């Protein structure tokens, strides 16, 4: 089974579920984030190619894994 990124994720900064199948800019506009905010899901959005996603220092990812359901 291939591991895919989930299309929604919990953003602890705005305390909401956000769509990650959109660009980070679209999410920023939708949730009213101020310019320059450090986005905890920044590497999860559709505008980020998988090769550019930065894993956490513990080897995990900030992006939740796709459940496959």
C-alpha positions as CSV (number, residue, x, y, z in Angstrom):
1,X,0.0,0.0,0.0
2,X,1.4,3.4,-0.9
3,X,1.4,6.1,1.7
4,X,-0.5,9.1,0.6
5,X,-0.9,12.5,2.3
6,X,-4.3,13.2,3.9
7,X,-6.4,15.9,2.3
8,X,-7.3,17.4,5.7
9,X,-5.2,18.0,8.7
10,X,-5.7,19.6,12.2
11,X,-4.1,23.0,12.4
12,X,-3.3,23.7,16.1
13,X,-2.6,27.4,15.3
14,X,-6.1,28.2,14.1
15,X,-7.7,25.3,16.0
16,X,-9.5,24.0,12.9
17,X,-9.4,21.2,10.4
18,X,-7.9,22.6,7.2
19,X,-7.8,21.2,3.6
20,X,-4.4,20.3,2.4
21,X,-5.5,19.7,-1.2
22,X,-5.4,23.4,-1.7
23,X,-2.4,25.7,-1.7
24,X,-1.0,27.2,1.5
25,X,-1.9,30.7,0.2
26,X,-5.6,29.6,-0.2
27,X,-5.6,28.2,3.3
28,X,-4.1,31.4,4.7
29,X,-6.8,33.5,3.1
30,X,-9.6,31.1,4.2
31,X,-8.4,31.1,7.9
32,X,-7.3,34.7,8.1
33,X,-3.7,34.0,9.0
34,X,-1.4,37.1,9.2
35,X,1.5,37.5,6.8
36,X,4.7,35.8,8.0
37,X,3.0,33.3,10.4
38,X,5.0,30.1,10.7
39,X,2.5,27.5,9.5
40,X,2.8,24.2,11.3
41,X,1.3,22.4,8.2
42,X,3.4,24.4,5.7
43,X,4.9,21.3,4.1
44,X,1.6,19.5,3.7
45,X,-0.2,21.6,1.1
46,X,-0.8,20.7,-2.5
47,X,1.7,23.3,-3.8
48,X,4.5,21.4,-2.1
49,X,6.0,18.7,-4.2
50,X,6.8,15.6,-2.1
51,X,10.5,16.0,-2.7
52,X,10.4,19.4,-1.0
53,X,8.5,18.3,2.1
54,X,10.7,18.6,5.1
55,X,10.4,15.8,7.7
56,X,10.4,16.6,11.4
57,X,13.7,16.0,13.3
58,X,12.3,12.8,14.8
59,X,11.9,11.3,11.3
60,X,8.1,11.9,11.2
61,X,6.1,14.3,9.2
62,X,3.9,17.2,10.2
63,X,1.4,15.9,7.7
64,X,-0.9,13.2,9.0
65,X,-0.7,9.9,7.0
66,X,-3.7,9.0,4.7
67,X,-5.9,6.4,6.4
68,X,-6.5,4.6,3.1
69,X,-10.2,4.5,3.6
